[in-house]
Amino acid sequence: MNSTVTTVECYKFLGTTISQDLKWDNNIDSIAKKAQQRLYFLCQLRKFNMPQKLLKQFYSAIRESVLCRSITVSFGSAIKSYIKRLQWTVRTAERIIVSPLPNLQDLHSSRVEKRAKKITLDPTHPAHSLFKLLPSYIALFNCP
């Protein structure tokens, strides 16, 4: 049963790249590349004069899902240059669709809020004891 564990620089787990020093640079870099690749398809739909509503739905389904894959863990501690790179892809999509899209900060805030609500409502969750629900139904995070 004794086995050696090899040390690696980074490891991809469930689509999220985790580095040895717990920095999210590699993960954000791969997310930005995937989001940029999907710009091509958005441009093609625009060339075929698809309605704006359909372009927004495509963006939400294909690009936003890539951008928000691990946003709750990586966005808060990411370097500004990486955040700008991701935000650039959102602005480019806005220009293609010709309609405002939610920025990454808003997406991050809503996803974190949703995650915190799920944890506070589930007493079997391992992190449930770290939150206290205030009378205003806002979750307060307790740091031990």
C-alpha positions, 0 to 999 in steps of 0.5 A: 500500500506504500506508494510514492506521490509524484510532484507536478507543476500543475494538475488539471482536475474537472477542467480546472488547472490547479498549480503547485503554488495555488495560483490561477494563471494557468487556469485563466490562460486556458479559459481565455484561449477557449473563450477566444476560440469561440469568438470565431463561431460568434462572428460566423453567426453574425455574418449570417445575420442571426438575430441579436437575441440568438447571438446573446443566447449563443454567447450565454451558452457557449462563451459565458459557460467557459468564462464562468467555469471556475470563476468562484475560485479563480477570479477573486485571487487573479492578477489584474492582467489576466482579468483584463484579458478575460474582460477583453473577450467579453468586450469583443463579444459585445462589439460583435453582438452590438449589445451590452453583456454582463461583466466578469465582476458581476458574474463572479459576485452573483455566482459566489452569492448563489454558492453561499446561499446553497451552503447556508441552506444545506446543513449537511454541507461541510462548510455550513458551520462557517456561515451564519444567516443574518436577519436580513438573509445575508450570509456572514462568513465566519473565519475561524 
